[in-house]
Every structure is written in structure tokens, then in C-alpha cells.
Amino acid sequence: MNDIDEQLSEIIPRLRRFAVSLTRNPSSADDLVQASLERALSSWNDKRPDGDLRAWLFSILYRQFLDAHRRSRRYARMLEFFTGRDDAQPSAERTVIAQTTLQAFDQLNTEQRALLLWVSVEGLTYKEVAEILGVPTGTVMSRLSRARQALRELSDGEISRPSLRRLK
Amino acid sequence: MISMPPSERDLHAYVDHQLSDADRRLVETFLASNAEISEQVRAWQQDAQQLRAALSGALQQPANPELDPALIRQRLKRQSRRHLASAAVLLIAVGIGGISGWQAREMTLVSTQLPMTDALQAYRLIAQQGILPADYKVSDDGDMQHWLDRYFTQANRLPDLAGAGFKPVSGRLLSTEQGPAAMVVYEDSTGHKISFYVRPPGPKNYLLPRGSRSDGELQAEYWSGAGYNYAMVSPSDTPAARMLKQTVQF
């Protein structure tokens, strides 16, 4: 095993975790990781930055996910056009109140999930995240603030509910 | 150095361990005397902590052999070899599709470095190997220009090679990475062939100075004009090739 593969073998579990948090489905998550690794390895020599390898791979994976997501949304709209139904949006019943931090996390939008995972879980710097998203550091900070607030409110749903239900 | 009281951004940076030591101590002193904000910061820290704990399990998935970098690298190498080998086969397969044109992407992918490689490739497939049937065959003289005008209205006129004994006999539409292309085959009475190839310069608007190059047994004369790139291809070292090479302007 060479040096590159050794680095990759440490990062792959992190990529898989990130992919699961985006796709919410382990098997399509691994497809996403595989596609991202293929892209990374085929442009390894000319594209790889000198900085954090992990941040570069996260950014490839994130963009691949967004592309695939956009395609499937287009497909969903087309289906809707033919069937007159919209299966892509969560219905009111399907939106359940968060019971754990993880469930609260799963209800955040894609970018918020990515932001919190990169910063809170993986410990990337604001600058690295800004480079991944292609926005200024200040924008990262205000989006992070909103994401954190949203997570707080969703988690609070769980914390305040038992007290509301308490019988007298 | 941050200013006091800390902004919300500073507080997030504090939670994320992205402040300098001095700034971190400033925030800590501030939080010690501000219970309400301190409470909020603690809640953020707690959320982050819980998220880390909740997601730590996702790192312990059993390994997926499909994600082994060495294997992926091997697969990529195999794919690119097969890619090249299958280019010609693909051209035949979709060529049957007919006039709507086929995807000659691989033709241009094989080598995008040298000008008009796709024109040479098309000559080999159509004029030499006869792999792709013509979309259009000339029955009377003059028809070919009319056929070409249907697709490339503003393009340069077909060169008149009658002086050298060559007449346009058939045409074929192609689709390339740079856009739709057409190739017209000229023939003389002894069956020698010259092709005229026209296509857009592509998204990068890559226009060519008048030039000439040989590739294997073929020679290509190329130029740009009226918003298109052109090539005339013929076997090298023939009277026709010499004639084309000496033609300054087509």
C-alpha cells in the first residue's frame, strides 16, 4: 500500500459518513463515494491541491451529490408532470418532530447538514469550508449560525415536548 | 484581537475552536459574567458534542471492497483502454442510426491536442474503411452544395476540385464534441478519395490558421472561415495531396 492509499484509507470512512448524511441511504452513499473517488483519482495529478486532502475530497463528493440531486429533482418533476403526483416533497405527515439530535440533523437542508458536519464533526476551518462552497468566510459564518440555530430549534422540539405532555 | 462584547460570529468561532488563544480567553472571561449568552453557547457546544457522538457510529461501517483505491485505480485504467478500443465499434453501432447523426465524441476525445483530428478519424472510418454509410449520395452535379447548405448555411463553399478530376460524391453528417459536423467525399475516376470536413470551432471558439499536417498515411489541410473550422483530408504523397497542400485558399 503506497502513501496515497494510506491517506485515503483513513479518509474513506469519513467520506462514507458524509455521504450517508447527504443521501440518508447507505447504499447510494457508497455509490456516491465510489464516483467521487473515481473522479479524484483520475484527476489526481493535475487537480489535487497542496492543502488538506480531506477538504478536497469532501468538496468533490459534495458537488457530485448536488449534481445528482439536481438531476433526480428534474426527473421527479418530469414524473410529476406525467402522473400528476409529487412524491419528491415530504408531506406534512412525513415531517416528524425531531426526537434526537440525529433526527433534528436529518431535517436540516443539504447545505446545513454539510456545514455542521464539516465544522462541528470534522473540524474543518471556516476558510476550508469557504473554499469548498466557493463563498467568502463571512458567508460561511452566517450560514453556520443559521444552521446551528435551526438544529437548536429542532432539537428543542424534543426537549420541550415531554413537559407539554405532562399530565396533571 | 476581537472586540468586546463578542459578536455572534466570535461566539461561533469560539465553539468551533477557531479563535486564537488570546481571543478565546477574552470570550471565556466575558461568558463567565453573562449567564444568558453563556447558556446559549453551552447549548451550541452540546449540540455539536451530541452530533459528533451520534455520527461516530457511521465511521464504523464494515469496509466496502468496491471503495478500495487500488481497485478503483485499476478499473479506471481498464476503462480508459476499453474506451479507446471501443470508440470505433461505437461509431459503427450508432452510425446505423442514420441521418440524425451519431455521437462521435470519442473521435474527438482520442486526441484533442492536434487540430482537426476528428476530420482524419472520419476520413478513416468513412472514406477508407467504409464503416459508415453515406447520408447523401450525389445523383446530379451540384446537389452536394445544396445538401450541405441545409446544415451549414454560412459556411465556405465546397472547393471546386474538378480541375484535378475530383467530384463530390457523398456526404455524411456527424456529431462531435464541438458540434454538428459534415464530411463530403470527393472521388476521381480511379477511385481516389479526398474529404472535405466542416464543423463549428467548439465552445472555446478555437479557430485555426491555415495549416497542414500529416498523421500516419493521411494528410490534412485545415483552416477556419465564416465561423467554422475546415479540413481537407487525403492520403499523403499523392498528386491530390500535393495539389491540396499548394492551395493557399480554398
Interface residues (C-beta under 8 A of the other chain):
Chain A: M1 I4 D5 L8 S9 I12 P13 R14 R16 R17 V20 S21 P26 D30 V33 Q34 L37 E38 L41 S42 T100 T101 L102 F105 L116 L117 V119 S120 V121 G123 T125 Y126 G138 M141 S142 L144 S145 R148 L151 R152 S155
Chain B: E8 R9 H12 A13 D16 H17 Q18 A43 W44 D47 A48 Q50 L51 R52 A54 L55 A58 L59 Q60 Q61 N64 E66 L67 P69 A70 I72 R73 R75 L76
